[in-house]
């Protein structure tokens, strides 16, 4: 179950790169992710929560800009895989399975990046424009991230 949750937080990173670490930071801060005494304990500090939350908000805003590059360009894709792996590793750390969580999170990020791009393109085609599809993707990422963290608890 833990590896599935790590995979799913990676999918969230594929949708919105900074939402996954923000969700695990909030989960750590609120005590939902028991990372105290692990390498990931810093994620429960208010500074980590603040930094990841601000970065997630900035990403939600910049995603709406027409100049934002595709999530499938190497820099964007790589960032999503790294952040998905990181968030998965934090979830894995709750049960001493950091490496397994890292791998699952990275795989999930690939799935989320490619699947999210396809789903958003299809939704945008249905709506005839991109913003409604982007807002739906935002909601899925935020709510999904919170549900995943709650499921770990």
Buried (B, 14 or more C-beta within 10 A) or exposed (E): EBBEBBBBBBBBBBBBBBBBBBBBBBBBBEEBBBBEEBEBBEBBEEEBBEBBBEBBEEBBEEBEEEEEEEBEEEEBBEBBBBBBBBBBBBBBBBBEBBEBBBBBBBBBBBBBBBBBBEBBEEBBEEBEEBEEBBBBBBEBBBEBBBEBBEBBE
